[in-house]
Amino acid sequence: MSNKILTICAHTDDEAFGALATLDMHRKQGAEFYFLWFTEARGTYEGARRVANYFNAEHFFINFTDQQLDTYSLVELITVLCVLSKVAN
């Protein structure tokens, strides 16, 4: 059984700056990936899609307003995660 990895990022370039090498190690071990981006602020959707394709991952863009994630309620943020967890199962 392979591992399932959900990578949650505020912006579409965060995965590249933070955990890309670790994620790639898991890719080589056969992990199944899901990427979730809350905003597009610093990156582009195209770049994020390239990353998702490299990992053969399902990916989701939420389109919350950048620099304002703290203005969303926890219910709104957790709802997104709950919906995604149903997709991943």
N, C-alpha and C positions, 0 to 999 in steps of 0.2 A: 504494500500500500504506500503510495506516495504522499508526501506532505502537501497540504494546501496552505498557501501563503497569501494573505490579504495585505497589500501595501496601501496605506492611507496617507495621502499627501495633501497639504493645503494648496500647493501650487503645482503646476504641470512640470516643473523642473526639479522639485525637491528630491525625488527618488534618485536622481543622478548625483546630487551633491551629498547625499547621506549614506545610502545603503547599497549602492549598485554592485559593488564587489561581493558583498555578502549574498545579495539576491542571485547573482550569477553563479556563485558556488552552489546554491540550492537548485538552480536551474540544471546544472550539470549532474545533480543527483536525482533529477526527475520530478522535482516539485511541480505542483499545479498552482498557477498564479492568477490573482485577481488584483487589479489596480483601481483605486478610487481617488479621483482628484476633486477637491471641493471648489477650487477656483482655477482660472487660467492665467492669472495676473502676470507672472514673470516668464512664462513659457508660451508655447503654442500647442494647439491641439495636435498638429502634425507631428511634432517632436514626441509628444506623449504617445501617440499611436505607434510611432516607430519603436519606442521602448516596449510597449505592450506586445507588438508583433514579434520582437526579438525574444520575449519570454513566452510567446504563444499564449498570451493571457487574455481573458475577458477583461474589459475595462469600461469604466463608467465616469462620466463628467457630470458634476452636480450643478455647476454654474452659480454658486453662491457669490456674493459680492466680495471682492478682494479687500483685505485690510479691515473687514467688518465681521469676521467669523465670530467674534466675541459678542456680537449683537443678536445672533441667532440663539434661540432657546436650546437647552439640552435636549428637549423633546424632539425638536426639529433635526438636530444632529444625530441623535440615537435612532430616530425613525429611518433615516437613510441607511444606517448600519444594519438595522433589522431587516429591511427590504433586501439589502445586498446579501445578507447571510442566507436568506431563503433561496436566492439565485444560485449561490455557491453550493448548496446541498443537493 
